Amino acid sequence: MKTKLWKAFWDYEKEEKWLNELSAKGLAMTDYTFCRYTFEDCIPGEYVYRIEYLEHRINHPESI
């Protein structure tokens, strides 16, 4: 089953904690678009999320 949640974060650590709490409850994030998260059912704790802030865009040579 898909679940969509709207939520905005200004703190990456709080967002990471929230994603991991949902993973522990059996929800895996499958998509993200400007404050809208989409989740699907999974085995509780199957995924661990870590957010890394990149100084440059993902396709920049220093980010690869």
PyMOL Python script that loads the backbone (N, CA, C, O; Angstrom):
from pymol import cmd

cmd.read_pdbstr("""\
ATOM      1  N   MET A   1       0.832  -1.175   0.000  1.00  0.00           N
ATOM      2  CA  MET A   1       0.000   0.000   0.000  1.00  0.00           C
ATOM      3  C   MET A   1       0.884   1.250   0.000  1.00  0.00           C
ATOM      4  O   MET A   1       1.889   1.295   0.710  1.00  0.00           O
ATOM      5  N   LYS A   2       0.521   2.254  -0.783  1.00  0.00           N
ATOM      6  CA  LYS A   2       1.267   3.509  -0.816  1.00  0.00           C
ATOM      7  C   LYS A   2       0.672   4.498   0.171  1.00  0.00           C
ATOM      8  O   LYS A   2      -0.545   4.594   0.331  1.00  0.00           O
ATOM      9  N   THR A   3       1.559   5.227   0.824  1.00  0.00           N
ATOM     10  CA  THR A   3       1.169   6.264   1.779  1.00  0.00           C
ATOM     11  C   THR A   3       1.891   7.539   1.390  1.00  0.00           C
ATOM     12  O   THR A   3       3.105   7.526   1.188  1.00  0.00           O
ATOM     13  N   LYS A   4       1.155   8.650   1.280  1.00  0.00           N
ATOM     14  CA  LYS A   4       1.772   9.941   0.958  1.00  0.00           C
ATOM     15  C   LYS A   4       1.633  10.859   2.160  1.00  0.00           C
ATOM     16  O   LYS A   4       0.550  11.000   2.728  1.00  0.00           O
ATOM     17  N   LEU A   5       2.734  11.478   2.538  1.00  0.00           N
ATOM     18  CA  LEU A   5       2.758  12.396   3.672  1.00  0.00           C
ATOM     19  C   LEU A   5       3.406  13.703   3.235  1.00  0.00           C
ATOM     20  O   LEU A   5       4.421  13.705   2.539  1.00  0.00           O
ATOM     21  N   TRP A   6       2.813  14.801   3.649  1.00  0.00           N
ATOM     22  CA  TRP A   6       3.373  16.128   3.384  1.00  0.00           C
ATOM     23  C   TRP A   6       4.050  16.618   4.652  1.00  0.00           C
ATOM     24  O   TRP A   6       3.429  16.684   5.713  1.00  0.00           O
ATOM     25  N   LYS A   7       5.337  16.963   4.536  1.00  0.00           N
ATOM     26  CA  LYS A   7       6.080  17.419   5.714  1.00  0.00           C
ATOM     27  C   LYS A   7       7.283  18.234   5.242  1.00  0.00           C
ATOM     28  O   LYS A   7       7.928  17.880   4.255  1.00  0.00           O
ATOM     29  N   ALA A   8       7.579  19.315   5.941  1.00  0.00           N
ATOM     30  CA  ALA A   8       8.734  20.155   5.617  1.00  0.00           C
ATOM     31  C   ALA A   8       9.721  20.116   6.774  1.00  0.00           C
ATOM     32  O   ALA A   8       9.336  20.177   7.942  1.00  0.00           O
ATOM     33  N   PHE A   9      10.986  20.015   6.431  1.00  0.00           N
ATOM     34  CA  PHE A   9      12.048  20.002   7.441  1.00  0.00           C
ATOM     35  C   PHE A   9      13.054  21.101   7.137  1.00  0.00           C
ATOM     36  O   PHE A   9      13.341  21.388   5.975  1.00  0.00           O
ATOM     37  N   TRP A  10      13.581  21.707   8.177  1.00  0.00           N
ATOM     38  CA  TRP A  10      14.669  22.668   8.049  1.00  0.00           C
ATOM     39  C   TRP A  10      15.940  22.088   8.660  1.00  0.00           C
ATOM     40  O   TRP A  10      17.015  22.675   8.537  1.00  0.00           O
ATOM     41  N   ASP A  11      15.821  20.954   9.309  1.00  0.00           N
ATOM     42  CA  ASP A  11      16.941  20.311   9.998  1.00  0.00           C
ATOM     43  C   ASP A  11      17.107  18.896   9.434  1.00  0.00           C
ATOM     44  O   ASP A  11      16.223  18.054   9.595  1.00  0.00           O
ATOM     45  N   TYR A  12      18.232  18.640   8.777  1.00  0.00           N
ATOM     46  CA  TYR A  12      18.480  17.340   8.149  1.00  0.00           C
ATOM     47  C   TYR A  12      18.503  16.201   9.167  1.00  0.00           C
ATOM     48  O   TYR A  12      18.065  15.091   8.864  1.00  0.00           O
ATOM     49  N   GLU A  13      19.001  16.464  10.351  1.00  0.00           N
ATOM     50  CA  GLU A  13      19.059  15.413  11.366  1.00  0.00           C
ATOM     51  C   GLU A  13      17.654  14.994  11.815  1.00  0.00           C
ATOM     52  O   GLU A  13      17.407  13.810  12.044  1.00  0.00           O
ATOM     53  N   LYS A  14      16.744  15.946  11.941  1.00  0.00           N
ATOM     54  CA  LYS A  14      15.368  15.623  12.321  1.00  0.00           C
ATOM     55  C   LYS A  14      14.668  14.855  11.209  1.00  0.00           C
ATOM     56  O   LYS A  14      13.898  13.933  11.477  1.00  0.00           O
ATOM     57  N   GLU A  15      14.935  15.234   9.959  1.00  0.00           N
ATOM     58  CA  GLU A  15      14.346  14.519   8.829  1.00  0.00           C
ATOM     59  C   GLU A  15      14.846  13.077   8.783  1.00  0.00           C
ATOM     60  O   GLU A  15      14.066  12.148   8.574  1.00  0.00           O
ATOM     61  N   GLU A  16      16.139  12.902   8.979  1.00  0.00           N
ATOM     62  CA  GLU A  16      16.737  11.564   8.986  1.00  0.00           C
ATOM     63  C   GLU A  16      16.130  10.710  10.108  1.00  0.00           C
ATOM     64  O   GLU A  16      15.801   9.542   9.899  1.00  0.00           O
ATOM     65  N   LYS A  17      15.989  11.295  11.278  1.00  0.00           N
ATOM     66  CA  LYS A  17      15.396  10.572  12.411  1.00  0.00           C
ATOM     67  C   LYS A  17      13.960  10.159  12.098  1.00  0.00           C
ATOM     68  O   LYS A  17      13.566   9.025  12.373  1.00  0.00           O
ATOM     69  N   TRP A  18      13.173  11.076  11.521  1.00  0.00           N
ATOM     70  CA  TRP A  18      11.785  10.795  11.165  1.00  0.00           C
ATOM     71  C   TRP A  18      11.697   9.659  10.137  1.00  0.00           C
ATOM     72  O   TRP A  18      10.863   8.764  10.273  1.00  0.00           O
ATOM     73  N   LEU A  19      12.551   9.696   9.116  1.00  0.00           N
ATOM     74  CA  LEU A  19      12.549   8.633   8.100  1.00  0.00           C
ATOM     75  C   LEU A  19      12.880   7.279   8.723  1.00  0.00           C
ATOM     76  O   LEU A  19      12.270   6.269   8.372  1.00  0.00           O
ATOM     77  N   ASN A  20      13.826   7.254   9.630  1.00  0.00           N
ATOM     78  CA  ASN A  20      14.197   5.996  10.277  1.00  0.00           C
ATOM     79  C   ASN A  20      13.113   5.496  11.235  1.00  0.00           C
ATOM     80  O   ASN A  20      12.940   4.288  11.398  1.00  0.00           O
ATOM     81  N   GLU A  21      12.391   6.411  11.864  1.00  0.00           N
ATOM     82  CA  GLU A  21      11.265   6.007  12.712  1.00  0.00           C
ATOM     83  C   GLU A  21      10.168   5.350  11.869  1.00  0.00           C
ATOM     84  O   GLU A  21       9.581   4.350  12.282  1.00  0.00           O
ATOM     85  N   LEU A  22       9.894   5.913  10.692  1.00  0.00           N
ATOM     86  CA  LEU A  22       8.896   5.332   9.800  1.00  0.00           C
ATOM     87  C   LEU A  22       9.365   3.987   9.259  1.00  0.00           C
ATOM     88  O   LEU A  22       8.565   3.063   9.112  1.00  0.00           O
ATOM     89  N   SER A  23      10.646   3.875   8.966  1.00  0.00           N
ATOM     90  CA  SER A  23      11.194   2.594   8.505  1.00  0.00           C
ATOM     91  C   SER A  23      11.025   1.533   9.592  1.00  0.00           C
ATOM     92  O   SER A  23      10.688   0.388   9.293  1.00  0.00           O
ATOM     93  N   ALA A  24      11.254   1.903  10.836  1.00  0.00           N
ATOM     94  CA  ALA A  24      11.098   0.964  11.951  1.00  0.00           C
ATOM     95  C   ALA A  24       9.645   0.507  12.095  1.00  0.00           C
ATOM     96  O   ALA A  24       9.381  -0.572  12.627  1.00  0.00           O
ATOM     97  N   LYS A  25       8.699   1.334  11.619  1.00  0.00           N
ATOM     98  CA  LYS A  25       7.274   0.981  11.669  1.00  0.00           C
ATOM     99  C   LYS A  25       6.827   0.225  10.416  1.00  0.00           C
ATOM    100  O   LYS A  25       5.672  -0.186  10.315  1.00  0.00           O
ATOM    101  N   GLY A  26       7.755   0.042   9.453  1.00  0.00           N
ATOM    102  CA  GLY A  26       7.410  -0.721   8.256  1.00  0.00           C
ATOM    103  C   GLY A  26       7.031   0.110   7.049  1.00  0.00           C
ATOM    104  O   GLY A  26       6.280  -0.356   6.192  1.00  0.00           O
ATOM    105  N   LEU A  27       7.542   1.351   6.963  1.00  0.00           N
ATOM    106  CA  LEU A  27       7.295   2.200   5.801  1.00  0.00           C
ATOM    107  C   LEU A  27       8.620   2.598   5.160  1.00  0.00           C
ATOM    108  O   LEU A  27       9.481   3.191   5.810  1.00  0.00           O
ATOM    109  N   ALA A  28       8.779   2.265   3.870  1.00  0.00           N
ATOM    110  CA  ALA A  28       9.996   2.594   3.134  1.00  0.00           C
ATOM    111  C   ALA A  28       9.706   3.739   2.164  1.00  0.00           C
ATOM    112  O   ALA A  28       8.724   3.688   1.423  1.00  0.00           O
ATOM    113  N   MET A  29      10.548   4.765   2.162  1.00  0.00           N
ATOM    114  CA  MET A  29      10.361   5.891   1.260  1.00  0.00           C
ATOM    115  C   MET A  29      10.686   5.461  -0.170  1.00  0.00           C
ATOM    116  O   MET A  29      11.743   4.885  -0.429  1.00  0.00           O
ATOM    117  N   THR A  30       9.768   5.746  -1.090  1.00  0.00           N
ATOM    118  CA  THR A  30       9.981   5.392  -2.489  1.00  0.00           C
ATOM    119  C   THR A  30      10.091   6.609  -3.391  1.00  0.00           C
ATOM    120  O   THR A  30      10.580   6.501  -4.516  1.00  0.00           O
ATOM    121  N   ASP A  31       9.640   7.779  -2.910  1.00  0.00           N
ATOM    122  CA  ASP A  31       9.699   8.979  -3.737  1.00  0.00           C
ATOM    123  C   ASP A  31       9.637  10.212  -2.846  1.00  0.00           C
ATOM    124  O   ASP A  31       9.064  10.187  -1.756  1.00  0.00           O
ATOM    125  N   TYR A  32      10.247  11.298  -3.341  1.00  0.00           N
ATOM    126  CA  TYR A  32      10.193  12.575  -2.640  1.00  0.00           C
ATOM    127  C   TYR A  32      10.081  13.680  -3.675  1.00  0.00           C
ATOM    128  O   TYR A  32      10.843  13.709  -4.641  1.00  0.00           O
ATOM    129  N   THR A  33       9.131  14.594  -3.477  1.00  0.00           N
ATOM    130  CA  THR A  33       8.975  15.770  -4.318  1.00  0.00           C
ATOM    131  C   THR A  33       8.527  16.912  -3.442  1.00  0.00           C
ATOM    132  O   THR A  33       7.432  16.864  -2.883  1.00  0.00           O
ATOM    133  N   PHE A  34       9.330  17.923  -3.308  1.00  0.00           N
ATOM    134  CA  PHE A  34       9.060  19.118  -2.519  1.00  0.00           C
ATOM    135  C   PHE A  34       8.034  18.917  -1.400  1.00  0.00           C
ATOM    136  O   PHE A  34       6.846  19.189  -1.569  1.00  0.00           O
ATOM    137  N   CYS A  35       8.509  18.451  -0.289  1.00  0.00           N
ATOM    138  CA  CYS A  35       7.738  18.260   0.941  1.00  0.00           C
ATOM    139  C   CYS A  35       6.714  17.129   0.877  1.00  0.00           C
ATOM    140  O   CYS A  35       5.953  16.953   1.828  1.00  0.00           O
ATOM    141  N   ARG A  36       6.669  16.365  -0.200  1.00  0.00           N
ATOM    142  CA  ARG A  36       5.754  15.223  -0.293  1.00  0.00           C
ATOM    143  C   ARG A  36       6.562  13.931  -0.349  1.00  0.00           C
ATOM    144  O   ARG A  36       7.331  13.700  -1.282  1.00  0.00           O
ATOM    145  N   TYR A  37       6.373  13.112   0.651  1.00  0.00           N
ATOM    146  CA  TYR A  37       7.058  11.830   0.754  1.00  0.00           C
ATOM    147  C   TYR A  37       6.082  10.717   0.401  1.00  0.00           C
ATOM    148  O   TYR A  37       4.930  10.735   0.835  1.00  0.00           O
ATOM    149  N   THR A  38       6.537   9.756  -0.379  1.00  0.00           N
ATOM    150  CA  THR A  38       5.726   8.587  -0.702  1.00  0.00           C
ATOM    151  C   THR A  38       6.402   7.369  -0.095  1.00  0.00           C
ATOM    152  O   THR A  38       7.607   7.171  -0.248  1.00  0.00           O
ATOM    153  N   PHE A  39       5.611   6.558   0.595  1.00  0.00           N
ATOM    154  CA  PHE A  39       6.116   5.369   1.275  1.00  0.00           C
ATOM    155  C   PHE A  39       5.344   4.142   0.821  1.00  0.00           C
ATOM    156  O   PHE A  39       4.186   4.234   0.415  1.00  0.00           O
ATOM    157  N   GLU A  40       6.001   2.996   0.895  1.00  0.00           N
ATOM    158  CA  GLU A  40       5.350   1.710   0.675  1.00  0.00           C
ATOM    159  C   GLU A  40       5.690   0.807   1.844  1.00  0.00           C
ATOM    160  O   GLU A  40       6.696   1.003   2.525  1.00  0.00           O
ATOM    161  N   ASP A  41       4.842  -0.182   2.068  1.00  0.00           N
ATOM    162  CA  ASP A  41       5.072  -1.127   3.152  1.00  0.00           C
ATOM    163  C   ASP A  41       6.374  -1.887   2.935  1.00  0.00           C
ATOM    164  O   ASP A  41       6.743  -2.206   1.805  1.00  0.00           O
ATOM    165  N   CYS A  42       7.060  -2.170   4.033  1.00  0.00           N
ATOM    166  CA  CYS A  42       8.297  -2.946   4.000  1.00  0.00           C
ATOM    167  C   CYS A  42       8.416  -3.709   5.319  1.00  0.00           C
ATOM    168  O   CYS A  42       7.589  -3.549   6.217  1.00  0.00           O
ATOM    169  N   ILE A  43       9.433  -4.521   5.420  1.00  0.00           N
ATOM    170  CA  ILE A  43       9.737  -5.198   6.672  1.00  0.00           C
ATOM    171  C   ILE A  43      10.221  -4.131   7.651  1.00  0.00           C
ATOM    172  O   ILE A  43      11.114  -3.357   7.307  1.00  0.00           O
ATOM    173  N   PRO A  44       9.661  -4.067   8.856  1.00  0.00           N
ATOM    174  CA  PRO A  44      10.103  -3.047   9.819  1.00  0.00           C
ATOM    175  C   PRO A  44      11.621  -3.062  10.011  1.00  0.00           C
ATOM    176  O   PRO A  44      12.219  -4.104  10.281  1.00  0.00           O
ATOM    177  N   GLY A  45      12.228  -1.882   9.865  1.00  0.00           N
ATOM    178  CA  GLY A  45      13.671  -1.735  10.040  1.00  0.00           C
ATOM    179  C   GLY A  45      14.501  -2.220   8.865  1.00  0.00           C
ATOM    180  O   GLY A  45      15.724  -2.310   8.970  1.00  0.00           O
ATOM    181  N   GLU A  46      13.857  -2.535   7.749  1.00  0.00           N
ATOM    182  CA  GLU A  46      14.588  -3.039   6.576  1.00  0.00           C
ATOM    183  C   GLU A  46      15.558  -1.997   6.018  1.00  0.00           C
ATOM    184  O   GLU A  46      16.608  -2.352   5.484  1.00  0.00           O
ATOM    185  N   TYR A  47      15.216  -0.732   6.136  1.00  0.00           N
ATOM    186  CA  TYR A  47      16.056   0.336   5.593  1.00  0.00           C
ATOM    187  C   TYR A  47      16.530   1.270   6.699  1.00  0.00           C
ATOM    188  O   TYR A  47      15.824   1.516   7.677  1.00  0.00           O
ATOM    189  N   VAL A  48      17.737   1.781   6.517  1.00  0.00           N
ATOM    190  CA  VAL A  48      18.298   2.804   7.398  1.00  0.00           C
ATOM    191  C   VAL A  48      18.626   3.989   6.499  1.00  0.00           C
ATOM    192  O   VAL A  48      19.324   3.841   5.496  1.00  0.00           O
ATOM    193  N   TYR A  49      18.126   5.152   6.858  1.00  0.00           N
ATOM    194  CA  TYR A  49      18.316   6.347   6.038  1.00  0.00           C
ATOM    195  C   TYR A  49      19.402   7.236   6.625  1.00  0.00           C
ATOM    196  O   TYR A  49      19.487   7.432   7.837  1.00  0.00           O
ATOM    197  N   ARG A  50      20.230   7.769   5.728  1.00  0.00           N
ATOM    198  CA  ARG A  50      21.262   8.740   6.092  1.00  0.00           C
ATOM    199  C   ARG A  50      21.203   9.856   5.063  1.00  0.00           C
ATOM    200  O   ARG A  50      21.194   9.595   3.860  1.00  0.00           O
ATOM    201  N   ILE A  51      21.162  11.078   5.523  1.00  0.00           N
ATOM    202  CA  ILE A  51      21.109  12.226   4.627  1.00  0.00           C
ATOM    203  C   ILE A  51      22.478  12.894   4.625  1.00  0.00           C
ATOM    204  O   ILE A  51      23.041  13.208   5.674  1.00  0.00           O
ATOM    205  N   GLU A  52      22.992  13.099   3.430  1.00  0.00           N
ATOM    206  CA  GLU A  52      24.289  13.743   3.283  1.00  0.00           C
ATOM    207  C   GLU A  52      24.102  15.044   2.520  1.00  0.00           C
ATOM    208  O   GLU A  52      23.562  15.044   1.414  1.00  0.00           O
ATOM    209  N   TYR A  53      24.536  16.137   3.094  1.00  0.00           N
ATOM    210  CA  TYR A  53      24.455  17.436   2.442  1.00  0.00           C
ATOM    211  C   TYR A  53      25.640  17.579   1.497  1.00  0.00           C
ATOM    212  O   TYR A  53      26.790  17.493   1.926  1.00  0.00           O
ATOM    213  N   LEU A  54      25.368  17.796   0.220  1.00  0.00           N
ATOM    214  CA  LEU A  54      26.425  17.969  -0.779  1.00  0.00           C
ATOM    215  C   LEU A  54      26.639  19.449  -1.044  1.00  0.00           C
ATOM    216  O   LEU A  54      25.684  20.212  -1.189  1.00  0.00           O
ATOM    217  N   GLU A  55      27.890  19.841  -1.104  1.00  0.00           N
ATOM    218  CA  GLU A  55      28.220  21.233  -1.358  1.00  0.00           C
ATOM    219  C   GLU A  55      27.885  21.628  -2.796  1.00  0.00           C
ATOM    220  O   GLU A  55      27.527  22.775  -3.066  1.00  0.00           O
ATOM    221  N   HIS A  56      28.004  20.662  -3.718  1.00  0.00           N
ATOM    222  CA  HIS A  56      27.737  20.905  -5.139  1.00  0.00           C
ATOM    223  C   HIS A  56      26.614  19.984  -5.598  1.00  0.00           C
ATOM    224  O   HIS A  56      26.228  19.055  -4.888  1.00  0.00           O
ATOM    225  N   ARG A  57      26.098  20.250  -6.786  1.00  0.00           N
ATOM    226  CA  ARG A  57      25.052  19.395  -7.369  1.00  0.00           C
ATOM    227  C   ARG A  57      25.565  17.972  -7.502  1.00  0.00           C
ATOM    228  O   ARG A  57      26.775  17.746  -7.535  1.00  0.00           O
ATOM    229  N   ILE A  58      24.659  17.017  -7.577  1.00  0.00           N
ATOM    230  CA  ILE A  58      25.014  15.597  -7.611  1.00  0.00           C
ATOM    231  C   ILE A  58      25.893  15.237  -8.806  1.00  0.00           C
ATOM    232  O   ILE A  58      26.722  14.333  -8.698  1.00  0.00           O
ATOM    233  N   ASN A  59      25.736  15.916  -9.941  1.00  0.00           N
ATOM    234  CA  ASN A  59      26.533  15.587 -11.137  1.00  0.00           C
ATOM    235  C   ASN A  59      27.840  16.375 -11.218  1.00  0.00           C
ATOM    236  O   ASN A  59      28.571  16.246 -12.200  1.00  0.00           O
ATOM    237  N   HIS A  60      28.138  17.166 -10.232  1.00  0.00           N
ATOM    238  CA  HIS A  60      29.388  17.920 -10.184  1.00  0.00           C
ATOM    239  C   HIS A  60      30.545  16.950  -9.893  1.00  0.00           C
ATOM    240  O   HIS A  60      30.379  16.033  -9.088  1.00  0.00           O
ATOM    241  N   PRO A  61      31.711  17.132 -10.530  1.00  0.00           N
ATOM    242  CA  PRO A  61      32.848  16.203 -10.315  1.00  0.00           C
ATOM    243  C   PRO A  61      33.248  16.022  -8.852  1.00  0.00           C
ATOM    244  O   PRO A  61      33.699  14.940  -8.478  1.00  0.00           O
ATOM    245  N   GLU A  62      33.099  17.035  -8.025  1.00  0.00           N
ATOM    246  CA  GLU A  62      33.471  16.912  -6.622  1.00  0.00           C
ATOM    247  C   GLU A  62      32.456  16.109  -5.813  1.00  0.00           C
ATOM    248  O   GLU A  62      32.755  15.699  -4.692  1.00  0.00           O
ATOM    249  N   SER A  63      31.268  15.878  -6.359  1.00  0.00           N
ATOM    250  CA  SER A  63      30.252  15.116  -5.653  1.00  0.00           C
ATOM    251  C   SER A  63      30.256  13.639  -6.035  1.00  0.00           C
ATOM    252  O   SER A  63      29.620  12.822  -5.369  1.00  0.00           O
ATOM    253  N   ILE A  64      30.956  13.303  -7.080  1.00  0.00           N
ATOM    254  CA  ILE A  64      30.960  11.913  -7.566  1.00  0.00           C
ATOM    255  C   ILE A  64      31.943  11.056  -6.803  1.00  0.00           C
ATOM    256  O   ILE A  64      32.072   9.865  -7.084  1.00  0.00           O
TER     257      ILE A  64
END
""", "prot")
cmd.dss("prot")
cmd.show_as("cartoon", "prot")
cmd.util.cbc("prot")
cmd.orient("prot")
